[in-house]
């Protein structure tokens, strides 16, 4: 019965209808449409009585240029430490919220510290990880709304650790790579993604970046300093430091040519672009190797069904394959344009190309391999014999 159902000679229309319905759901889920050009006023400010910069629901402070000097020091260092004094305003389930990021887009980053509900999520790109800093290190349920907390992330090319209020809360050795694959074009940004769309509602009092991992004792000392319970420890490895309680956006660290932070008047509400514009240049949105493969596989059935219907009308296998390829490219482009208006989806010209390649492989493979293969003959015979 099952083999009979999947016999394309008998059930192509039914199978095609099921496939295209599933394709529609996959490519347009969750159907949350909004304007791709929406911007919001930058809400980052130093309210009276605030203990630092309050980012609000659409705040962003970002370097006026890529932090190339930071990149050079970090790739030559012995690791990384990011130290923050912060207070999150909410732990609502509103997706990823960038507290601090050293990145180029939503898909390319050197490191990022996110808030997801009450969790701290570390994304760190190394020579052995995804370009988007995956897999992540999640520290569950540690953020308390309205409470000023000390968060420190360290990495020594072997193990990453996260400390909250001087106490170790998570550790992982899943990366174990260096920073050789980092992108020097990345921007240092606070309170949002470099291209907008990931706002964090909270207050940031202090931020510092080191080119070495801090030991547990040093992290505890930094926490005691922040609470006024100890004198200042030595700032070994300190590259950049921002004391936002002084309403300052200037770095007081060791790098003299760190780009100055600026507050753009408008912040993009999202960053769904076929092309990314940063640093005076257009960049293709990055798709991982896994995404490329998935986009090819997703459109293999499109090629099969497209060829079946086109070949019946054109009576020419080569023209049917070409027609299917063109139809897949147009269909994929239509879906990508629709995704451009989805708040949580990202359009990419690479997806269009890979979808079209998948359809081409499906059509050519069906015509020039499957129709003449022993596998097809076995399936047809088995389907005919199956009760």
Backbone torsions as a table, in degrees:
resi	resn	phi	psi	omega
1	UNK	NA	-43.9	-178.8
2	UNK	-65.8	-44.5	179.7
3	UNK	-63.8	-37.4	177.6
4	UNK	-62.5	-38.6	-179.0
5	UNK	-63.7	-37.1	-176.9
6	UNK	-91.5	11.4	175.1
7	UNK	-76.4	107.9	-175.6
8	UNK	-64.3	-29.8	-180.0
9	UNK	-61.6	-29.4	-177.3
10	UNK	-100.4	-38.4	-165.5
11	UNK	-119.0	23.6	-177.6
12	UNK	-56.3	-46.9	-179.5
13	UNK	-59.9	-43.2	-179.2
14	UNK	-65.8	-46.2	-180.0
15	UNK	-64.6	-38.5	178.8
16	UNK	-64.3	-42.5	179.2
17	UNK	-61.8	-42.4	178.3
18	UNK	-64.7	-42.0	-178.9
19	UNK	-64.4	-48.2	-176.7
20	UNK	-68.0	-31.6	174.8
21	UNK	-65.1	-43.9	177.8
22	UNK	-65.1	-39.2	179.6
23	UNK	-61.8	-41.7	178.4
24	UNK	-60.6	-45.1	-179.1
25	UNK	-65.8	-41.3	-178.0
26	UNK	-65.7	-44.7	-172.4
27	UNK	-80.0	-23.2	-177.5
28	UNK	-113.8	-4.7	175.7
29	UNK	-61.3	138.2	8.3
30	UNK	-102.3	26.7	172.5
31	UNK	59.5	37.9	179.8
32	UNK	-102.7	90.7	-172.6
33	UNK	-89.6	143.3	175.1
34	UNK	-158.3	169.0	-177.8
35	UNK	-69.1	133.3	179.0
36	UNK	-76.0	-10.6	-177.8
37	UNK	-106.2	12.5	-177.0
38	UNK	-66.6	135.4	173.5
39	UNK	-130.5	161.7	178.6
40	UNK	-130.2	153.7	173.8
41	UNK	-63.7	139.5	179.1
42	UNK	-71.4	115.2	-174.0
43	UNK	-91.7	1.8	178.8
44	UNK	-63.1	130.3	-175.9
45	UNK	-159.8	167.1	175.7
46	UNK	-113.9	81.1	-178.8
47	UNK	-62.4	155.0	176.7
48	UNK	-59.1	130.6	179.1
49	UNK	84.0	-5.2	-179.8
50	UNK	-72.8	151.7	-178.6
51	UNK	-94.2	19.8	179.8
52	UNK	163.5	-160.9	179.2
53	UNK	-84.8	126.6	178.1
54	UNK	-98.0	121.4	-174.0
55	UNK	-85.8	-26.0	-179.6
56	UNK	67.4	-154.5	-173.3
57	UNK	-90.3	-4.6	179.9
58	UNK	-154.7	41.6	-176.9
59	UNK	-90.3	158.4	177.1
60	UNK	-163.4	129.4	164.9
61	UNK	-118.3	130.8	-173.8
62	UNK	-143.6	147.7	177.1
63	UNK	-61.7	143.5	-178.4
64	UNK	-72.6	-9.7	178.1
65	UNK	-153.5	164.9	175.8
66	UNK	-56.9	142.8	-177.4
67	UNK	-85.1	66.2	-176.0
68	UNK	-65.6	-36.1	179.5
69	UNK	-65.3	-38.9	176.6
70	UNK	-63.3	-42.8	178.2
71	UNK	-58.1	-47.6	-177.1
72	UNK	-62.6	-40.6	-178.8
73	UNK	-70.9	-38.8	-176.4
74	UNK	-72.4	-39.1	-179.6
75	UNK	-72.0	-17.6	177.7
76	UNK	-97.4	-2.4	-176.3
77	UNK	-87.2	-168.1	-178.7
78	UNK	-105.7	11.1	179.6
79	UNK	153.4	-153.7	-175.7
80	UNK	-148.9	140.0	167.3
81	UNK	-135.5	133.3	172.5
82	UNK	-119.7	123.2	-178.2
83	UNK	-115.5	132.4	-177.9
84	UNK	-135.9	141.4	162.6
85	UNK	-112.1	117.8	-172.0
86	UNK	-144.7	160.1	173.1
87	UNK	-138.0	115.5	-179.9
88	UNK	-84.8	140.3	-176.8
89	UNK	-82.1	-23.7	-173.9
90	UNK	-152.4	154.4	171.6
91	UNK	-122.6	31.8	179.1
92	UNK	-67.8	155.6	179.8
93	UNK	-82.1	77.7	-179.5
94	UNK	-119.1	28.3	175.0
95	UNK	84.2	-164.2	-178.0
96	UNK	-72.8	137.7	177.3
97	UNK	-132.0	118.6	-175.7
98	UNK	-79.9	116.4	173.3
99	UNK	-82.1	-51.6	173.9
100	UNK	-144.9	142.2	179.3
101	UNK	-147.5	144.3	172.3
102	UNK	-120.1	89.8	-165.7
103	UNK	-148.9	175.4	178.6
104	UNK	-113.3	-28.9	-178.2
105	UNK	-164.8	-170.5	176.2
106	UNK	-70.6	-10.9	-172.9
107	UNK	-120.5	-10.5	-179.1
108	UNK	-127.8	119.6	-179.3
109	UNK	-148.8	153.1	169.5
110	UNK	-91.2	-50.7	169.8
111	UNK	-153.2	155.3	177.9
112	UNK	-150.0	140.6	169.1
113	UNK	-114.4	115.8	-177.6
114	UNK	-105.1	159.4	162.1
115	UNK	-111.4	127.2	170.9
116	UNK	-127.8	108.1	-169.8
117	UNK	55.7	-125.6	179.8
118	UNK	-95.2	13.2	-176.2
119	UNK	-97.9	148.1	166.0
120	UNK	-96.7	129.9	-178.2
121	UNK	-122.1	120.2	179.7
122	UNK	-100.2	125.6	171.7
123	UNK	-114.5	119.4	-177.1
124	UNK	-134.1	117.8	-179.7
125	UNK	-89.2	128.1	174.9
126	UNK	-128.9	-178.8	179.7
127	UNK	-66.6	-7.0	-178.2
128	UNK	-119.4	14.6	-176.8
129	UNK	-124.9	174.2	172.8
130	UNK	-62.9	149.3	179.1
131	UNK	-62.2	-18.8	179.3
132	UNK	-94.6	12.5	176.5
133	UNK	77.9	24.6	178.6
134	UNK	-101.8	149.3	4.8
135	UNK	-73.7	153.1	-179.0
136	UNK	-86.2	162.7	169.1
137	UNK	-110.8	113.8	-176.8
138	UNK	-103.0	132.0	176.3
139	UNK	-113.0	107.4	-167.5
140	UNK	-79.0	133.5	166.1
141	UNK	60.7	35.4	-175.3
142	UNK	-103.1	-15.3	-177.4
143	UNK	-88.4	133.1	-178.8
144	UNK	-116.3	118.4	-178.2
145	UNK	-56.3	133.0	176.3
146	UNK	82.1	-5.2	-178.7
147	UNK	-100.4	130.3	174.9
148	UNK	-74.3	121.3	-174.4
149	UNK	-126.8	150.2	179.6
150	UNK	-100.4	116.9	-178.7
151	UNK	-119.5	126.2	179.7
152	UNK	-129.7	130.3	175.2
153	UNK	-115.7	129.8	178.2
154	UNK	-128.7	152.8	178.2
155	UNK	-150.7	131.1	-176.0
156	UNK	-117.4	25.6	-177.7
157	UNK	74.0	-0.5	175.6
158	UNK	-125.6	-49.8	-174.3
159	UNK	-132.6	139.7	173.3
160	UNK	-106.0	140.6	-179.7
161	UNK	-132.2	148.9	176.5
162	UNK	-126.0	129.5	178.3
163	UNK	-117.0	140.2	174.4
164	UNK	-127.2	121.2	-178.1
165	UNK	54.2	43.9	174.9
166	UNK	79.7	-0.5	-176.3
167	UNK	-111.5	132.0	176.0
168	UNK	-62.4	130.4	-179.1
169	UNK	-120.3	-18.7	179.0
170	UNK	-163.5	151.0	176.7
171	UNK	-149.7	147.9	179.9
172	UNK	-155.0	142.7	176.0
173	UNK	-115.4	34.1	-174.3
174	UNK	-81.2	-13.5	-175.1
175	UNK	-98.4	-66.8	176.3
176	UNK	53.3	50.3	176.3
177	UNK	-138.1	168.2	179.0
178	UNK	-98.1	-168.2	-175.6
179	UNK	-103.6	22.4	-176.1
180	UNK	-62.5	-24.5	-178.1
181	UNK	-95.3	5.6	178.6
182	UNK	-62.9	155.6	-178.0
183	UNK	-104.8	117.3	-178.6
184	UNK	-70.0	-9.6	179.3
185	UNK	-80.4	-3.8	-173.3
186	UNK	-68.3	152.1	178.9
187	UNK	-106.8	144.6	171.0
188	UNK	-89.4	125.5	-176.0
189	UNK	-139.8	150.2	179.4
190	UNK	-125.6	138.6	173.0
191	UNK	84.5	-2.7	-177.1
192	UNK	-172.8	170.0	171.4
193	UNK	-71.2	155.8	-179.0
194	UNK	-57.8	-30.6	178.9
195	UNK	-107.9	18.3	177.4
196	UNK	79.5	179.8	174.6
197	UNK	91.9	-8.3	-178.6
198	UNK	-131.7	58.3	-173.8
199	UNK	-70.1	143.4	174.3
200	UNK	-111.7	126.1	178.7
201	UNK	-94.3	102.5	-178.2
202	UNK	-175.9	-177.6	-179.2
203	UNK	-119.8	132.2	179.8
204	UNK	-114.7	121.2	-178.3
205	UNK	-96.4	-34.5	-174.3
206	UNK	-154.4	144.8	175.2
207	UNK	-145.4	138.3	179.3
208	UNK	-144.8	148.1	179.4
209	UNK	-128.6	133.0	-178.5
210	UNK	-121.3	151.8	177.6
211	UNK	-97.7	30.9	178.3
212	UNK	-155.4	155.6	174.9
213	UNK	-77.9	135.9	174.8
214	UNK	-86.9	136.8	176.3
215	UNK	-70.8	162.7	-178.3
216	UNK	-57.5	-38.2	-179.9
217	UNK	-64.8	-39.3	179.5
218	UNK	-68.5	-37.7	177.6
219	UNK	-64.3	-43.7	178.4
220	UNK	-62.2	-38.1	178.8
221	UNK	-65.9	-39.7	177.8
222	UNK	-64.5	-37.0	177.5
223	UNK	-65.6	-45.2	179.7
224	UNK	-63.4	-35.1	176.5
225	UNK	-61.4	-44.6	-178.3
226	UNK	-65.7	-27.4	178.4
227	UNK	-91.7	1.5	179.2
228	UNK	79.4	14.4	-176.0
229	UNK	-97.0	3.6	-178.9
230	UNK	-157.7	161.2	174.4
231	UNK	-76.0	166.0	-177.9
232	UNK	-67.8	125.4	174.8
233	UNK	-77.0	170.2	178.0
234	UNK	-65.2	140.2	-178.2
235	UNK	-97.0	56.2	179.6
236	UNK	-63.8	131.7	176.9
237	UNK	79.6	3.0	-177.0
238	UNK	-69.6	125.4	179.1
239	UNK	-103.6	-45.8	-176.9
240	UNK	-144.7	138.4	179.6
241	UNK	-142.7	135.4	-179.6
242	UNK	-125.6	118.4	176.6
243	UNK	-99.6	93.0	-175.0
244	UNK	-76.0	-11.0	175.1
245	UNK	-68.7	-21.9	177.9
246	UNK	-91.7	13.1	-177.9
247	UNK	56.1	35.7	-176.6
248	UNK	-108.6	141.3	173.2
249	UNK	-117.2	13.6	177.7
250	UNK	-93.9	140.7	177.4
251	UNK	-79.4	136.2	178.2
252	UNK	-109.1	19.7	-177.8
253	UNK	-88.0	-161.7	-173.4
254	UNK	-80.1	-17.6	-177.8
255	UNK	-88.1	113.4	-175.8
256	UNK	-74.8	-27.4	-175.0
257	UNK	-106.1	30.3	172.9
258	UNK	-63.7	132.9	177.9
259	UNK	-59.2	140.2	179.0
260	UNK	-68.8	139.5	174.3
261	UNK	-73.5	143.2	176.9
262	UNK	-132.3	160.4	179.3
263	UNK	-112.8	101.3	177.3
264	UNK	-62.1	147.7	179.5
265	UNK	-66.0	-37.9	-179.2
266	UNK	-121.6	147.2	178.1
267	UNK	-122.2	128.8	177.0
268	UNK	-57.8	136.6	178.7
269	UNK	-72.1	-23.6	175.7
270	UNK	-157.4	177.9	-174.7
271	UNK	-137.6	49.1	-177.0
272	UNK	-92.0	98.0	-173.7
273	UNK	-131.3	143.8	168.2
274	UNK	-65.2	-39.0	178.3
275	UNK	-126.6	146.0	178.3
276	UNK	-101.9	131.9	178.6
277	UNK	-110.5	111.3	177.5
278	UNK	-149.5	149.7	176.2
279	UNK	58.1	33.8	177.5
280	UNK	72.4	13.9	-177.1
281	UNK	-137.0	155.4	172.5
282	UNK	-93.5	136.0	178.1
283	UNK	-127.5	139.8	171.2
284	UNK	-64.1	139.3	173.4
285	UNK	-63.6	137.5	-172.9
286	UNK	-82.6	135.7	173.7
287	UNK	-121.6	134.0	-179.1
288	UNK	-70.7	163.5	177.8
289	UNK	-59.1	-39.3	177.7
290	UNK	-62.2	-40.7	178.4
291	UNK	-66.1	-38.4	177.6
292	UNK	-59.9	-45.9	-179.6
293	UNK	-64.3	-43.2	179.9
294	UNK	-62.6	-37.8	179.5
295	UNK	-68.2	-32.5	175.0
296	UNK	-67.8	-49.1	-177.6
297	UNK	-62.5	-38.7	-177.3
298	UNK	-58.4	-31.8	-175.5
299	UNK	-103.1	5.5	173.7
300	UNK	-59.1	-47.6	176.7
301	UNK	-62.0	-33.0	176.8
302	UNK	-56.7	-43.3	179.5
303	UNK	-63.5	-40.7	-179.8
304	UNK	-64.5	-52.9	-177.0
305	UNK	-68.7	-38.2	177.4
306	UNK	-61.6	-41.2	178.5
307	UNK	-64.7	-43.8	-179.4
308	UNK	-56.7	-45.8	-177.6
309	UNK	-75.2	-38.7	-178.8
310	UNK	-69.9	-39.0	-176.2
311	UNK	-66.9	-33.2	178.8
312	UNK	-65.3	-29.0	-176.9
313	UNK	-95.1	-37.1	-176.5
314	UNK	-88.6	-21.5	-178.8
315	UNK	55.9	28.9	179.0
316	UNK	-144.6	117.9	-177.5
317	UNK	-62.8	-47.5	179.6
318	UNK	-59.6	-43.1	179.2
319	UNK	-67.6	-33.4	177.8
320	UNK	-66.7	-40.6	177.3
321	UNK	-63.5	-46.5	-179.7
322	UNK	-63.3	-43.0	179.5
323	UNK	-62.4	-40.3	178.6
324	UNK	-64.1	-41.7	178.0
325	UNK	-59.7	-47.2	-179.7
326	UNK	-65.0	-42.7	179.9
327	UNK	-62.7	-39.5	178.8
328	UNK	-65.3	-41.8	179.1
329	UNK	-62.0	-42.9	179.3
330	UNK	-67.4	-41.6	179.0
331	UNK	-64.4	-43.9	179.4
332	UNK	-63.2	-42.8	178.7
333	UNK	-61.3	-37.2	178.4
334	UNK	-64.1	-43.4	177.7
335	UNK	-64.5	-40.3	-179.2
336	UNK	-65.5	-38.1	175.6
337	UNK	-62.8	-41.7	176.8
338	UNK	-63.6	-40.9	178.0
339	UNK	-62.6	-27.1	178.6
340	UNK	-58.9	-25.5	-179.7
341	UNK	-100.2	8.5	178.2
342	UNK	-96.6	129.5	-173.0
343	UNK	-63.8	-26.8	-174.7
344	UNK	-117.2	15.1	177.8
345	UNK	-119.2	162.3	-176.2
346	UNK	-129.2	128.4	177.3
347	UNK	-85.8	144.6	178.7
348	UNK	-149.1	132.6	177.0
349	UNK	-65.5	-26.1	177.5
350	UNK	-66.5	-34.5	177.5
351	UNK	-62.6	-40.5	178.0
352	UNK	-60.4	-45.9	-179.2
353	UNK	-62.5	-45.0	-178.3
354	UNK	-69.4	-36.0	175.9
355	UNK	-62.7	-42.9	179.5
356	UNK	-64.8	-39.5	176.9
357	UNK	-63.2	-41.8	178.3
358	UNK	-60.3	-42.9	178.8
359	UNK	-65.9	-39.2	178.4
360	UNK	-62.2	-44.5	178.3
361	UNK	-64.2	-39.9	179.0
362	UNK	-63.9	-45.0	-178.9
363	UNK	-67.8	-49.3	-178.9
364	UNK	-66.4	-39.9	179.4
365	UNK	-64.0	-41.1	179.5
366	UNK	-65.2	-44.5	-176.1
367	UNK	-73.5	-45.4	-169.0
368	UNK	-99.8	-5.9	176.6
369	UNK	-124.0	-55.7	-171.7
370	UNK	-65.7	-43.4	-175.6
371	UNK	-64.2	-26.8	180.0
372	UNK	-106.5	9.2	-173.9
373	UNK	-90.8	154.0	174.2
374	UNK	-65.6	-27.7	179.1
375	UNK	-61.4	-43.4	180.0
376	UNK	-63.6	-44.6	-179.1
377	UNK	-61.3	-38.0	178.9
378	UNK	-65.0	-42.6	-179.6
379	UNK	-64.0	-44.9	-178.6
380	UNK	-62.9	-44.4	179.1
381	UNK	-64.8	-43.1	179.7
382	UNK	-64.7	-38.2	179.3
383	UNK	-64.7	-37.1	179.3
384	UNK	-69.9	-29.0	-178.9
385	UNK	-89.7	-18.2	-174.8
386	UNK	-72.0	133.0	-177.7
387	UNK	-68.8	NA	NA
